[in-house]
Amino acid sequence: MDWATILVAVITAGFAFLGVYMSNRKQAALMAYRLEKLENKVDKHNSVVERMYKLESRMETLERTLKPN
């Protein structure tokens, strides 16, 4: 084989690897961003659930207090 052919193949493989690496890195960053946004939504939902639980407890206490004998 000719050295020039081997050199061209190695350079081509290097650029292919670099392209795959950069693409994979960008995809990982996008997934991390989406996961962070999803975590924020879940935290907000859990906050609402906790507040509703407290509100229901307070309402139950008020109903027992106001209930006629």
C-alpha positions as CSV (number, residue, x, y, z in Angstrom):
1,M,0.0,0.0,0.0
2,D,1.0,3.5,-0.6
3,W,1.8,5.7,2.4
4,A,-0.4,8.5,1.0
5,T,-3.4,6.2,0.9
6,I,-2.8,5.2,4.5
7,L,-2.3,8.8,5.6
8,V,-5.5,9.9,3.9
9,A,-7.4,7.1,5.5
10,V,-6.1,8.0,9.0
11,I,-6.9,11.7,8.5
12,T,-10.4,10.8,7.3
13,A,-11.0,8.5,10.3
14,G,-9.7,11.2,12.6
15,F,-12.2,13.8,11.2
16,A,-15.0,11.2,11.3
17,F,-14.3,10.5,15.0
18,L,-14.1,14.2,15.7
19,G,-17.5,14.7,14.0
20,V,-19.1,11.9,16.0
21,Y,-17.6,13.2,19.2
22,M,-18.9,16.7,18.7
23,S,-22.3,15.5,17.7
24,N,-22.6,13.2,20.7
25,R,-21.4,16.0,23.0
26,K,-24.1,18.4,21.7
27,Q,-26.8,15.7,22.1
28,A,-25.7,15.1,25.7
29,A,-25.9,18.8,26.5
30,L,-29.4,19.0,25.0
31,M,-30.5,15.9,27.0
32,A,-29.1,17.5,30.2
33,Y,-31.0,20.7,29.5
34,R,-34.3,18.9,28.9
35,L,-33.8,16.8,32.0
36,E,-33.2,19.9,34.0
37,K,-36.4,21.5,32.7
38,L,-38.3,18.3,33.5
39,E,-37.0,18.2,37.0
40,N,-38.2,21.8,37.5
41,K,-41.7,20.9,36.3
42,V,-41.7,17.9,38.7
43,D,-40.6,20.0,41.6
44,K,-43.3,22.5,40.8
45,H,-45.9,19.7,40.7
46,N,-44.7,18.2,43.9
47,S,-45.0,21.6,45.6
48,V,-48.6,21.9,44.5
49,V,-49.4,18.4,45.8
50,E,-47.8,19.2,49.2
51,R,-49.8,22.5,49.4
52,M,-53.0,20.7,48.6
53,Y,-52.3,18.1,51.2
54,K,-51.9,20.8,53.9
55,L,-55.0,22.6,52.6
56,E,-57.1,19.4,52.8
57,S,-55.8,18.8,56.4
58,R,-56.8,22.3,57.4
59,M,-60.2,22.0,55.8
60,E,-60.8,18.8,57.6
61,T,-59.9,20.4,60.9
62,L,-62.2,23.4,60.1
63,E,-65.1,21.1,59.2
64,R,-64.7,19.2,62.4
65,T,-64.6,22.5,64.4
66,L,-67.6,23.9,62.6
67,K,-69.7,20.8,62.6
68,P,-72.8,21.1,64.7
69,N,-73.2,18.7,67.6
